[in-house]
């Protein structure tokens, strides 16, 4: 384990640098990757089984980079119109690192 930097961006930059110089190492993106979204989406399949196909009223999810939220929405879409239209999704962010809020305000992705 390498601990680097005082903020996440510095640590991510270091991780990408390490991967460039070592073929035996893989970079696993923390949020911006369709494969991760598909993995996160399987939690909706689990909810579907546990709730016997009945759509939940609401799902509350933490949002950082948006990967978990993307997976939830993909999973809801896969379950069909009933789940997608009848389940309210609330995205919660940490005060001071509200990147989704800032992105929605500016109409484009932002880097905090």
Secondary structure, DSSP 8 states (H G I E B T S, - for coil): -----SSHHHHHHHHHHHHHH-TT-----SSS-HHHHHHHHHHHHHHHHHTTT---SEEEEE-SSSHHHHHHHHHHHHH-HHHHHH-EEEEE--TT--HHHHHHHHTS----
